[in-house]
Amino acid sequence: MPQIRQVISTLSNDGKEIMGPDVLVYHYPDNSILNGSLLTVESNHFAVLKSRGAILNVYETGQYVIQTPDRPIIGAFQQAFFGGQSPWQYEVIYINRAKLILEVSGVAYSKEMAEMGYHVSCYVHVDSKEDALKLVQHMPMSGHYVSMKEVNWYAGPVIEQSINKIVQLTELERVNERMPEILELVKEHLQEFLSVYGLTLNDVKALVYPRDERMKELIALRAFGLSEIDAVRYYTAMIMAQKGVISAPNMAIGEPFFIGNPQVAADRITQVESKH
């Protein structure tokens, strides 16, 4: 009876694809691969065949018959020296070549040492067989997967350093004006870093914002052309109005509140508005 060939693929027993959008590398969990096994490589994958640490081949899309050098080791020779087991151990490592998302969040500090939050999203992919080799050779693997979350851990310090290099020299209100510079610096440093692992950077999107909600409100008011003191007054007036404090309009225009004589207060507010 002809032997049934072992099929190696990224499909689970129920036919579901194992390598989702959050999986960069998948190590096929069975290293008892024999001569004649069928290796299936999907259109958005690379596959790397290893034997005892040595890389034997890199496969692109298609189905391949694995040719291993374990055939000559047969009979008494194999039984005597290796206890009936082949000395060759084979591994198949699948590389996801689709565009995957790398996301990093953190904290930077402005020139005034105000806390600025940032969120960076990048699209990366493995472009060629040579890049797949770099990834297998340089990216540590614990278990059978390398997730994009693990790649984020590597990229995080590079992104943090790039953003802080500009933000720490910039006033809080001017950080958004320098976003093009920030993006270019992140791209430059990140691509240089990722190329060691065979990853190509496609695009970078970033958001930098004040972490303090009050600072967000004040900057929004300043965007309307208000001076710093006017922005503080209007912000305070909004808080007072939310709490039902009747002197909130007086705070907004910077005038005193007259208790017990509403007509005087109204005349005073009218005078101030006429000046503007």
C-alpha positions as CSV (number, residue, x, y, z in Angstrom):
1,M,0.0,0.0,0.0
2,P,1.5,3.4,-1.0
3,Q,2.3,5.6,1.9
4,I,0.1,8.6,2.5
5,R,2.0,11.8,2.1
6,Q,2.2,14.3,4.9
7,V,0.7,17.7,3.9
8,I,2.3,20.8,5.5
9,S,0.2,23.9,5.4
10,T,-1.1,26.9,7.4
11,L,-4.6,25.5,7.6
12,S,-5.9,24.0,10.8
13,N,-7.7,20.6,11.0
14,D,-11.1,22.3,10.4
15,G,-9.7,24.2,7.4
16,K,-9.2,27.7,8.9
17,E,-6.2,29.8,8.1
18,I,-3.9,30.0,11.1
19,M,-1.9,33.1,9.9
20,G,-4.3,36.0,10.5
21,P,-3.5,39.8,10.3
22,D,-1.8,39.7,13.6
23,V,0.7,36.9,12.9
24,L,4.0,37.6,11.2
25,V,5.7,34.2,11.5
26,Y,4.3,30.8,12.1
27,H,6.4,27.7,13.0
28,Y,4.8,24.5,11.8
29,P,4.4,22.5,15.0
30,D,5.6,19.2,13.7
31,N,9.3,18.6,13.0
32,S,8.9,15.0,12.0
33,I,8.8,16.0,8.3
34,L,9.8,13.1,6.0
35,N,11.0,12.8,2.5
36,G,8.1,13.2,0.0
37,S,6.0,15.4,2.3
38,L,3.9,18.0,0.5
39,L,4.6,21.6,1.4
40,T,1.8,24.1,0.5
41,V,2.6,27.8,0.4
42,E,-0.3,30.2,-0.1
43,S,-0.1,33.3,-2.3
44,N,0.5,35.7,0.6
45,H,3.2,33.5,2.4
46,F,6.8,32.5,2.2
47,A,8.0,29.2,3.6
48,V,11.5,28.5,5.0
49,L,12.8,24.9,5.4
50,K,15.4,24.4,8.1
51,S,17.4,21.4,9.3
52,R,19.0,21.5,12.7
53,G,19.4,25.3,12.5
54,A,20.6,25.4,8.9
55,I,18.4,27.0,6.2
56,L,17.9,24.6,3.3
57,N,15.5,26.5,1.1
58,V,13.0,29.4,0.8
59,Y,9.7,28.7,-1.1
60,E,7.3,31.1,-2.7
61,T,3.7,30.4,-3.7
62,G,2.9,26.8,-4.8
63,Q,3.1,23.2,-3.7
64,Y,6.4,21.4,-3.3
65,V,7.6,17.8,-2.6
66,I,10.1,18.0,0.2
67,Q,13.3,16.1,-0.7
68,T,15.3,15.3,2.4
69,P,18.5,13.3,2.8
70,D,17.1,10.8,5.2
71,R,16.5,8.0,2.7
72,P,20.0,6.5,2.7
73,I,19.8,6.0,6.5
74,I,18.0,2.7,6.6
75,G,18.0,-0.8,8.1
76,A,20.6,-1.9,10.6
77,F,22.8,1.2,10.2
78,Q,19.9,3.5,11.3
79,Q,18.8,1.1,14.0
80,A,22.4,0.8,15.4
81,F,23.4,4.4,15.4
82,F,20.2,6.3,15.9
83,G,17.8,3.9,17.6
84,G,15.6,3.6,14.6
85,Q,15.1,7.4,14.4
86,S,16.4,9.6,11.6
87,P,19.1,12.1,12.8
88,W,17.6,14.8,10.5
89,Q,15.1,17.2,12.1
90,Y,13.2,19.5,9.7
91,E,11.3,22.6,10.5
92,V,9.0,24.7,8.3
93,I,8.6,28.4,9.1
94,Y,5.9,30.4,7.3
95,I,6.3,34.1,6.8
96,N,3.3,36.4,6.2
97,R,4.0,38.5,3.2
98,A,0.8,40.5,3.4
99,K,0.8,44.1,4.6
100,L,0.4,44.1,8.4
101,I,-0.2,46.9,10.9
102,L,2.4,47.9,13.5
103,E,1.0,50.1,16.2
104,V,2.8,51.9,19.0
105,S,1.5,54.3,21.7
106,G,3.5,56.3,24.3
107,V,4.3,59.6,26.0
108,A,6.5,62.4,24.9
109,Y,7.3,65.7,26.6
110,S,7.1,69.2,25.1
111,K,9.6,72.0,25.6
112,E,7.6,73.0,28.7
113,M,7.7,69.4,29.9
114,A,4.0,69.0,29.3
115,E,2.9,65.4,28.7
116,M,2.1,64.6,25.0
117,G,0.5,61.3,24.1
118,Y,1.2,59.8,20.7
119,H,-0.1,56.9,18.6
120,V,1.8,55.7,15.5
121,S,0.4,53.2,13.0
122,C,2.6,51.7,10.3
123,Y,2.0,49.3,7.4
124,V,4.9,46.8,6.9
125,H,5.5,43.7,4.8
126,V,8.1,41.2,3.8
127,D,9.0,41.9,0.2
128,S,11.2,39.1,-1.0
129,K,12.8,35.7,-0.3
130,E,15.9,37.5,0.8
131,D,13.9,39.5,3.3
132,A,12.2,36.3,4.6
133,L,15.7,34.9,5.3
134,K,16.6,38.1,7.3
135,L,13.4,37.7,9.3
136,V,14.1,34.1,10.2
137,Q,17.7,34.8,11.0
138,H,17.3,37.9,13.2
139,M,13.8,37.8,14.8
140,P,13.8,35.6,18.0
141,M,10.9,33.2,18.2
142,S,9.4,31.9,21.4
143,G,6.9,29.1,20.8
144,H,5.3,28.7,17.4
145,Y,4.4,32.3,16.6
146,V,5.8,35.8,16.2
147,S,2.9,38.2,16.5
148,M,2.8,41.9,15.5
149,K,2.5,42.7,19.2
150,E,6.0,41.4,19.6
151,V,7.3,43.5,16.6
152,N,5.7,46.5,18.4
153,W,8.0,45.9,21.4
154,Y,11.0,46.1,19.1
155,A,9.8,49.2,17.2
156,G,8.5,51.1,20.3
157,P,11.9,52.6,21.5
158,V,12.8,53.7,17.9
159,I,9.5,55.5,17.5
160,E,9.7,57.1,21.0
161,Q,13.2,58.4,20.4
162,S,12.3,59.8,17.0
163,I,9.2,61.7,18.3
164,N,10.9,63.0,21.4
165,K,13.8,64.3,19.3
166,I,11.5,67.0,17.9
167,V,8.8,67.3,20.5
168,Q,11.2,68.1,23.3
169,L,12.4,71.1,21.5
170,T,9.0,72.4,20.5
171,E,6.4,74.5,22.4
172,L,3.2,72.7,23.2
173,E,1.1,74.8,20.9
174,R,3.4,74.3,17.9
175,V,3.8,70.5,18.0
176,N,1.1,69.9,15.4
177,E,2.9,72.4,13.0
178,R,5.9,70.1,13.0
179,M,4.0,66.9,12.3
180,P,5.5,66.6,8.8
181,E,9.0,66.7,10.3
182,I,8.0,64.2,13.0
183,L,6.6,61.8,10.4
184,E,9.7,62.0,8.2
185,L,12.0,61.3,11.1
186,V,9.9,58.3,12.3
187,K,10.0,56.9,8.7
188,E,13.7,57.3,8.3
189,H,14.7,55.8,11.7
190,L,12.0,53.0,11.6
191,Q,12.9,51.8,8.1
192,E,16.6,51.7,8.9
193,F,15.7,49.6,12.0
194,L,13.1,47.3,10.4
195,S,15.4,46.5,7.4
196,V,17.6,44.4,9.7
197,Y,14.6,42.1,10.2
198,G,13.7,42.1,6.5
199,L,10.6,44.3,7.0
200,T,9.7,47.0,4.5
201,L,7.9,50.1,5.8
202,N,5.0,51.2,3.5
203,D,3.4,54.1,5.3
204,V,3.3,55.9,8.6
205,K,0.4,57.7,10.3
206,A,0.9,59.5,13.6
207,L,-1.2,61.5,16.1
208,V,0.4,63.6,18.8
209,Y,-1.9,65.3,21.4
210,P,-1.8,66.8,24.9
211,R,-2.7,64.2,27.5
212,D,-4.2,66.7,29.8
213,E,-7.9,67.4,28.9
214,R,-7.6,71.0,30.1
215,M,-4.7,71.7,27.8
216,K,-6.7,70.4,24.9
217,E,-9.6,72.8,25.7
218,L,-7.2,75.8,26.1
219,I,-5.4,75.1,22.9
220,A,-8.8,74.8,21.1
221,L,-9.8,78.2,22.5
222,R,-6.4,79.7,21.4
223,A,-7.1,78.4,17.9
224,F,-10.0,80.9,17.8
225,G,-7.5,83.8,18.1
226,L,-7.9,84.4,21.9
227,S,-5.0,85.5,23.9
228,E,-3.6,83.2,26.7
229,I,-5.5,85.1,29.4
230,D,-8.7,85.2,27.4
231,A,-8.5,81.5,26.7
232,V,-8.1,80.8,30.5
233,R,-11.1,83.1,31.3
234,Y,-13.4,81.5,28.7
235,Y,-12.4,78.0,29.8
236,T,-13.1,78.9,33.4
237,A,-16.4,80.4,32.4
238,M,-17.4,77.2,30.6
239,I,-16.7,75.2,33.7
240,M,-18.7,77.6,35.8
241,A,-21.6,77.5,33.4
242,Q,-21.6,73.7,33.5
243,K,-22.0,73.9,37.3
244,G,-24.7,76.5,37.1
245,V,-22.7,79.4,38.4
246,I,-24.5,82.6,37.3
247,S,-21.4,84.7,37.2
248,A,-19.9,82.7,34.3
249,P,-20.5,85.5,31.7
250,N,-18.7,87.9,33.9
251,M,-15.7,85.5,34.1
252,A,-15.7,85.3,30.3
253,I,-15.5,89.0,29.8
254,G,-13.2,89.6,32.8
255,E,-15.6,91.9,34.6
256,P,-16.8,91.8,38.3
257,F,-20.1,90.4,39.3
258,F,-22.5,92.8,41.1
259,I,-24.7,91.1,43.7
260,G,-28.1,92.6,44.4
261,N,-28.1,95.1,41.5
262,P,-28.7,93.2,38.3
263,Q,-29.2,96.5,36.3
264,V,-25.7,97.7,37.1
265,A,-24.3,94.4,36.0
266,A,-26.2,94.4,32.8
267,D,-25.1,98.0,32.0
268,R,-21.5,97.1,32.7
269,I,-21.6,94.1,30.4
270,T,-23.2,96.2,27.6
271,Q,-20.4,98.7,27.9
272,V,-17.8,96.0,27.6
273,E,-19.4,94.4,24.6
274,S,-19.7,97.8,22.9
275,K,-16.0,98.3,23.2
276,H,-15.4,95.0,21.3
